[in-house]
């Protein structure tokens, strides 16, 4: 009976959500992150101009460089037996344009990423049952895990608040609105807090700033425009907020925002960058969407005030409609984005190496400026330790191999971002919306109870929509008169 049950689970592949998530990461998201950069413009002496265009990215299947110089494919079995990492090289095609003249394109290896067993990159994905046995692999293995230095590792699904959806709560007498604004994998957290009748907003480097100051900065300069945007029913509250800033026009609002963000020079340019790139990026990151951002921000302010007045009810943060799960692909994307685009990441080091070599009177090859170990070591280090970008820990764990049930359960594990050291009574309790989604029984005792859970056997994780599909759906909804933002 148990064998029949296991066979059914394996046939349905209980970890396909993790495999599909990883496939999206390697097939689409790596290229999307590189497309965000588009061009690299290193500083050169004597005013010379160099632009490096990122053309394409290719991620090969796992190969092994032997001591004798030969290169051949490596299987998961060999990686386990030889304590190796089952990984692939990321190769990026770049085209330098020096003083307006296009140079010959160059293929650059920027590092290696771990390969999920059973994914499209894995050699076993194309093998039938007989070929798997011949290769020494288990034909019944579900995959969905990684091999790091010979150890099998699994990335645990992380429970997060849904992106681009405001959640309103009353926090000990203070009204709070939280929204994680996401655009192409980049997430900026916003918190609006109503304290002593003043609605402050915090995001990026802007801390506890009256939200109406941002409305003025976005172009709503007159008191009338701001009151009408937020709502006449709350005019008295709006006026109180406007007097808090002392800014009466856009220029004064820029200076006020700059002071809150610690900006001391190039005020207009840097404040506009804050408003365009970091404020509500899910609505866009171009200047032409400032009106839309002002309208959306006004709605957030109105609802935060309305919650304090008792005109609307607070949201249930434990309701599963307000939650999403970041799977292996999304979590690897966060790590990759941080390592590639971070302040001291691969891109910054590449620019620095170019500048250093150019001072010596020569233009280096593109490959020589890339510190390939930067990306490889940081991603593999995170996989080995489980410590992830954003201060998360325990994301990557050694795979439980006690028996097949334990293995499947571990691969379908869910971890909450909440600290196990705090009480969080409501978050630990069972919620009606978990029915059919989260197992009501499988959770550890002690400090992690209710914060470490598992997907129910009947549950699957939907993949969401691509940007093209989202835009198509928005257009259809707007045709019917529904605001699809």
C-alpha positions in Angstrom: 0.0 0.0 0.0 2.8 2.4 0.9 4.7 1.5 -2.2 1.6 2.2 -4.4 1.0 5.5 -2.6 4.7 6.5 -3.2 4.5 5.6 -6.8 1.5 7.8 -7.3 3.2 10.7 -5.6 6.3 10.3 -7.7 4.3 9.9 -10.9 2.7 13.3 -10.2 6.1 14.7 -9.2 5.4 16.4 -5.9 8.3 18.8 -6.4 7.5 20.0 -9.9 6.8 23.4 -8.5 10.4 23.8 -7.5 11.7 22.4 -10.8 9.5 24.7 -12.8 10.6 27.7 -10.7 14.2 26.9 -11.3 13.6 26.4 -15.1 12.1 29.9 -15.2 15.1 31.3 -13.5 17.7 29.9 -15.9 15.6 30.3 -19.0 14.2 33.8 -18.5 15.2 35.6 -15.3 19.0 35.6 -15.7 18.6 37.1 -19.2 16.0 39.6 -17.8 18.5 40.8 -15.1 21.2 41.3 -17.7 18.8 43.1 -19.9 18.1 45.6 -17.0 21.8 46.5 -17.2 21.8 46.5 -21.0 25.0 48.5 -21.3 28.1 48.9 -19.2 29.9 52.3 -19.4 33.3 52.1 -17.7 35.2 55.4 -17.0 38.2 55.8 -19.3 41.0 58.5 -19.1 41.2 61.4 -21.6 37.5 61.4 -22.1 37.4 58.3 -24.3 34.1 56.7 -24.7 33.5 53.0 -24.3 30.1 51.2 -24.2 29.9 47.5 -23.6 26.6 46.1 -24.8 25.2 42.9 -23.3 23.9 40.9 -26.2 22.9 37.4 -25.0 23.4 34.9 -22.2 23.9 31.1 -22.4 23.9 28.6 -19.5 25.4 25.3 -20.5 24.7 21.9 -19.0 27.1 20.7 -16.2 30.6 19.9 -17.4 33.7 18.9 -15.6 37.2 20.2 -16.3 39.6 17.3 -15.6 43.2 17.7 -14.6 44.4 16.6 -18.0 42.5 19.5 -19.6 39.7 17.4 -21.0 36.1 18.7 -20.6 33.2 16.3 -20.3 29.7 16.0 -19.0 29.2 15.2 -15.3 26.1 13.4 -13.8 24.6 13.9 -10.4 26.0 10.5 -9.3 29.6 11.5 -10.1 29.2 14.8 -8.3 28.0 12.9 -5.2 30.8 10.3 -5.3 33.6 12.8 -5.9 32.3 15.5 -3.6 31.9 18.0 -6.4 29.4 20.7 -7.1 26.8 20.0 -9.8 26.9 23.4 -11.6 27.0 25.2 -15.0 28.9 28.1 -16.4 27.1 31.3 -17.3 28.4 32.7 -20.6 27.5 36.2 -21.7 28.1 37.6 -25.2 29.3 41.2 -25.0 30.0 43.7 -27.7 32.4 46.7 -27.0 31.8 50.0 -28.8 34.9 52.2 -28.6 34.5 55.8 -29.7 31.4 54.8 -31.7 33.1 52.0 -33.5 31.7 48.5 -32.9 34.4 46.0 -32.0 34.3 42.2 -32.3 31.9 40.5 -29.8 33.4 38.4 -27.0 32.0 35.6 -25.0 32.6 36.1 -21.3 32.2 33.6 -18.5 30.9 35.4 -15.5 30.7 32.5 -13.1 28.9 29.3 -12.3 25.4 28.5 -10.8 24.2 25.3 -9.1 22.1 23.0 -11.3 18.9 21.5 -9.9 18.7 17.8 -10.4 15.8 17.0 -12.7 15.7 20.5 -14.3 16.0 21.3 -17.9 19.8 21.9 -17.4 20.3 18.5 -15.8 21.5 15.7 -18.0 19.1 13.3 -16.4 16.1 15.2 -17.7 16.5 13.7 -21.1 17.2 10.1 -20.0 14.6 7.3 -20.0 14.4 4.7 -17.2 16.9 2.4 -18.8 19.5 5.2 -19.4 19.1 6.4 -15.8 19.8 2.9 -14.4 22.8 2.6 -16.7 24.1 6.0 -15.5 23.7 4.9 -11.9 20.8 7.2 -11.1 17.5 6.3 -9.4 14.7 6.3 -12.0 12.2 7.1 -9.2 14.2 10.1 -7.9 11.9 13.2 -8.1 14.8 15.7 -8.3 14.2 19.2 -7.1 17.5 19.5 -5.1 21.1 20.5 -5.7 24.5 18.9 -5.1 27.0 21.2 -3.4 30.5 19.8 -2.6 28.9 16.3 -2.8 26.1 17.1 -0.3 22.5 17.1 -1.4 20.9 20.4 -0.6 17.3 21.7 -0.9 16.1 25.3 -1.1 13.1 25.8 1.2 10.1 27.7 -0.1 9.9 31.1 1.7 6.5 32.4 2.6 6.2 36.2 1.8 3.5 38.9 1.6 2.0 39.2 -1.9 3.8 41.8 -4.0 2.0 44.9 -5.3 -0.9 44.5 -2.8 -1.4 46.9 0.0 -2.2 45.4 3.4 -3.8 47.7 6.1 -3.5 46.9 9.8 -4.0 48.6 13.2 -0.8 48.2 15.2 -1.4 49.2 18.8 -3.4 52.3 17.9 -1.3 53.2 14.9 -2.6 52.5 11.4 -0.1 50.8 9.1 -0.2 50.1 5.3 2.5 47.7 3.9 3.1 47.1 0.3 6.0 45.3 -1.4 6.2 47.0 -4.8 7.8 44.6 -7.4 9.0 45.3 -10.9 10.9 42.6 -12.9 12.2 40.9 -9.8 13.2 44.1 -8.0 11.2 44.5 -4.8 11.0 47.7 -2.8 9.2 47.6 0.6 7.0 50.6 1.5 5.4 51.3 4.9 2.9 54.0 5.6 2.3 54.7 9.3 -0.3 57.0 10.7 1.0 58.4 14.0 -0.5 61.4 15.7 -2.7 62.0 12.7 0.3 62.3 10.4 0.8 59.6 7.6 4.5 59.0 7.2 6.0 56.8 4.5 9.3 54.9 4.6 11.0 53.2 1.6 14.6 52.9 0.3 16.6 55.7 1.9 13.5 57.8 2.7 12.6 57.4 6.3 9.5 58.5 8.1 8.6 61.3 5.7 5.0 62.8 5.5 3.5 61.1 2.5 1.9 64.3 1.2 5.4 65.7 0.6 5.9 63.0 -2.1 2.5 64.0 -3.6 3.8 67.5 -4.1 7.1 66.1 -5.5 5.1 64.0 -8.0 3.4 67.1 -9.3 0.3 67.8 -7.1 1.5 71.2 -6.1 -1.7 72.9 -4.9 -3.6 72.1 -1.7 -6.8 71.6 -3.7 -5.2 69.0 -6.0 -3.9 67.0 -2.9 -7.3 67.2 -1.1 -9.2 66.1 -4.2 -6.7 63.2 -4.8 -7.0 61.9 -1.3 -10.7 62.7 -0.8 -12.8 65.6 0.5 -14.1 63.4 3.3 -10.7 63.6 5.0 -9.9 67.2 4.2 -9.1 68.2 7.8 -6.7 65.3 8.1 -5.0 66.1 4.8 -4.5 69.8 5.8 -2.9 68.7 9.0 -0.5 66.6 7.1 0.3 69.4 4.6 1.2 71.8 7.4 3.6 69.2 8.8 6.0 69.5 5.8 5.9 73.3 5.3 6.4 72.7 1.6 4.0 74.7 -0.6 5.3 73.7 -4.1 7.3 71.1 -5.9 10.7 72.7 -5.4 10.2 73.0 -1.7 9.0 69.4 -1.6 12.2 68.3 -3.3 14.3 70.0 -0.7 12.2 68.5 2.1 12.5 64.9 0.7 16.2 65.5 0.1 16.6 66.4 3.8 14.8 63.2 4.9 16.8 61.0 2.5 20.2 62.6 3.5 20.7 64.1 0.0 22.9 67.2 0.0 23.9 67.8 -3.6 22.3 67.5 -7.0 19.0 67.6 -5.1 16.6 67.8 -8.1 18.3 65.0 -10.0 18.7 62.6 -7.0 15.1 63.2 -5.7 13.7 62.6 -9.1 15.6 59.3 -9.2 14.1 58.4 -5.8 10.6 59.2 -7.1 11.1 57.4 -10.4 13.1 54.3 -9.5 12.3 53.5 -5.9 8.8 54.8 -5.2 6.2 52.2 -6.2 8.3 50.7 -9.0 5.5 48.2 -9.9 3.7 51.2 -11.6 6.8 51.9 -13.7 10.2 53.5 -13.3 9.9 56.3 -15.9 9.0 60.0 -15.3 5.8 59.6 -17.4 4.1 57.5 -14.7 4.4 60.1 -11.9 0.7 61.0 -12.2 -0.2 57.4 -11.8 2.0 57.1 -8.8 0.5 60.2 -7.2 -3.0 58.7 -7.7 -2.0 55.4 -6.2 -0.1 57.0 -3.3 -3.2 59.2 -2.6 -5.3 56.0 -2.4 -2.9 54.5 0.1 -3.0 57.6 2.3 -6.8 57.8 2.1 -7.2 54.2 3.2 -4.7 54.5 6.0 -6.7 57.5 7.4 -10.0 55.7 6.8 -8.7 52.7 8.9 -8.0 55.1 11.8 -11.5 56.6 11.4 -13.1 53.2 11.4 -14.4 53.6 7.9 -12.7 50.4 6.7 -11.6 47.2 8.4 -8.1 46.0 8.7 -6.8 43.2 6.6 -6.0 39.7 7.8 -2.3 39.3 7.3 -2.5 35.6 7.8 -5.1 35.1 5.0 -3.4 33.2 2.3 -4.8 35.6 -0.4 -2.2 38.1 1.1 0.7 35.6 0.8 2.9 34.2 -1.9 5.7 31.6 -1.9 9.1 32.3 -3.2 10.4 29.0 -4.6 14.0 27.9 -5.5 14.0 30.0 -8.7 12.8 33.2 -7.1 15.3 32.8 -4.1 18.2 32.1 -6.5 17.2 35.2 -8.5 17.4 37.3 -5.4 20.9 36.0 -4.6 22.0 36.4 -8.2 20.7 39.9 -8.5 22.4 40.9 -5.3 25.8 39.4 -6.3 25.6 40.8 -9.9 24.2 44.3 -9.2 25.2 44.9 -5.6 27.4 47.8 -4.5 30.5 45.6 -4.5 29.1 43.0 -6.9 30.4 41.6 -10.2 29.3 44.6 -12.3 31.0 47.2 -10.0 34.2 45.1 -9.9 34.2 44.9 -13.7 34.0 48.7 -14.0 36.7 49.1 -11.4 39.1 46.7 -13.2 38.4 48.4 -16.5 39.3 51.8 -15.1 42.4 50.4 -13.4 43.7 48.8 -16.6 42.9 51.8 -18.7 45.1 54.0 -16.5 48.0 51.9 -17.6 47.4 52.9 -21.2 45.7 49.7 -22.6 42.2 48.4 -23.0 42.0 44.9 -21.4 40.0 42.0 -22.7 36.5 41.7 -21.3 37.2 38.3 -19.7 40.2 39.7 -17.8 38.0 42.3 -16.1 35.5 39.8 -14.8 36.2 38.3 -11.4 34.3 35.1 -12.2 34.9 33.7 -8.7 32.9 36.6 -7.2 29.5 35.3 -8.4 30.5 31.6 -8.0 31.8 31.9 -4.5 28.9 34.0 -3.2 26.2 31.9 -4.6 27.8 28.6 -3.7 28.6 30.0 -0.2 24.9 30.9 0.3 24.0 27.4 -0.8 26.5 25.8 1.6 25.6 27.9 4.7 21.9 28.6 4.0 22.4 32.3 4.8 20.6 34.4 2.1 20.5 37.9 1.0 18.2 40.1 3.2 19.4 38.5 6.4 17.5 35.3 5.9 18.9 32.1 7.3 18.1 28.4 6.9 17.0 28.8 3.3 19.2 26.1 2.0 19.4 22.8 4.0 20.9 19.4 3.7 18.3 17.1 2.2 16.7 14.6 4.5 17.3 11.1 3.2 15.9 9.0 6.1 13.2 7.5 3.8 11.3 8.6 0.7 8.4 10.2 2.7 10.8 12.3 4.7 12.6 13.3 1.5 9.3 14.4 -0.2 8.2 16.2 2.9 11.5 18.1 3.1 11.3 19.1 -0.6 7.8 20.5 0.1 8.8 22.4 3.2 7.7 26.0 3.8 9.4 28.5 6.1 7.9 31.8 7.4 10.0 34.9 7.5 8.9 35.6 11.1 11.3 35.2 13.9 10.9 32.0 15.9 12.0 33.9 19.0 8.9 36.1 19.1 5.4 34.9 20.0 3.4 35.6 16.9 0.4 33.7 18.3 -1.9 34.4 15.4 0.7 33.6 12.7 1.4 30.2 14.3 -2.3 29.3 14.5 -4.1 27.4 11.8 -6.0 29.7 9.4 -9.1 28.5 7.5 -7.5 29.6 4.2 -4.7 27.1 4.7 -7.1 24.2 4.1 -5.9 22.2 1.1 -2.8 24.3 0.9 -0.8 23.7 4.0 -0.6 20.5 6.1 -2.4 21.2 9.5 -0.3 18.5 11.3 3.2 18.5 10.0 5.0 21.2 11.9 7.8 20.9 14.5 7.2 21.4 18.2 8.9 24.2 20.2 10.0 27.6 18.9 9.3 26.9 15.3 5.7 25.5 15.7 3.5 27.0 13.0 6.4 28.8 11.4 7.8 25.7 9.7 5.1 24.0 7.7 4.7 21.8 4.6 2.5 21.9 1.5 -0.5 19.7 1.7 -0.5 16.7 -0.6 -3.4 18.1 -2.6 -1.6 21.5 -3.1 0.3 22.7 -6.1 2.0 26.1 -6.6 0.8 28.1 -9.6 3.5 29.9 -11.5 1.8 33.3 -12.0 1.8 35.3 -15.2 4.6 36.7 -17.4 4.7 40.5 -17.9 3.2 40.0 -21.4 0.3 38.0 -20.0 -0.2 40.5 -17.2 -0.4 43.4 -19.6 -2.9 41.5 -21.8 -5.0 40.7 -18.8 -4.9 44.3 -17.6 -6.0 45.6 -21.0 -9.0 43.2 -21.1 -10.0 44.2 -17.5 -9.7 47.9 -18.3 -11.9 47.4 -21.4 -14.7 46.3 -19.1 -14.1 49.4 -16.8 -12.2 47.6 -14.1 -9.2 49.3 -12.6 -6.5 46.6 -13.0 -3.7 48.2 -11.0 
